[in-house]
Amino acid sequence: SAKDHKFVHEEALAYELAAYFYLELGDAEKAMEYFLLAHEKYHEWGAFGKCDCLFKFVERFLLLCLLALATRSKTKQCTAKGVK
C-alpha cells in the first residue's frame, strides 16, 4: 500500500478520494475524517497549495451544512452538490 511504501502523495490522494466517496454516500462525518487525513498527508508531503484548496472546499461544505440546519431544510443529509 501507499502507506507501507511511504508514498505520502498517493496516500493523501487515496484519503481525499475516500472522502469524496463518503460524501456522495451522504456520510458527512466519515467524509470529514478522510478530508482531515488527506489534509495531514498533503501537508506532510509539502503540498501547501493543495492543503489550502482542500481546506476551502471543506469550509464551504461545512457552511452549507450549517445553513441547511439553520433553515431547517427538509434535506436530512448534506451533500457536496453545488460545491466546487
N, C-alpha and C positions, 0 to 999 in steps of 0.2 A: 504494500500500500504506500501511498504518498507519505504518510506519517512515518512508516518504518524506514523508508529510504531518505527521509529528511528533505523531501521536495516540498518546501513550505508553500511555494506559489500554487502548486497543484492541490495541496491540502486546503488552502484558502478558497480556491475556486470550487472545490467539492463542497465545502461548507456553505458557500454562497448559493450554489445551485440547489442544495438541500433546503436552504431557507426559502427560496422561491417555490420549490415543490410543496413544502408545508403551507406556504401562504396560499397557494392555489387550492389546497385541500381545505382551507378555512381554519387551520390550526395556527393562529397568530402567536400563541405562546411558544410553541415549538419552533416556528419560523424565527422568532426573535432570538431564541437560544442559538440557532445556527448563524444568524446575522452577526451576533456578538463574537462567535468563534471565528467567523470569516474575517471580521474586522481585526481581531487579535493577530491572526496569521498574516494578513496583508501588512499590518504594522511591523510584525517581526521580519517580514521579507523586505521591508523598506518602501513599499508601495503606498506612500502617504497620500498621493492624489486619489488613489482608489479608496483609501480609508475615508477621505472626505466625501467622495461621491456616495459611498455606501451609507455613511452617517446621514447625509442629506436625504437619501431615499427613505431610510428608517424613520427619520424625524417627520417627514411628510406623511408617512404611513400612520405613525402614532397620532399625529394631529387629526387625520381623517377618522381614526377610531374614536378619538375623544369627541369630535364633532358629532359623530353618529350616536354616541352615548348621550351627549348633551341635548340633542334634539329628539331623543327617544325614537330614533328611526326604527322602522319595522324590521330592518335588517338585523339578524341575530349574530352575524359574524362579519368582521371587517375583511375586505378583500383588497387586493392591490390594483384592481381595475381603475384606470384613470390616473394612476400614479406613475409618472415616468421621470 
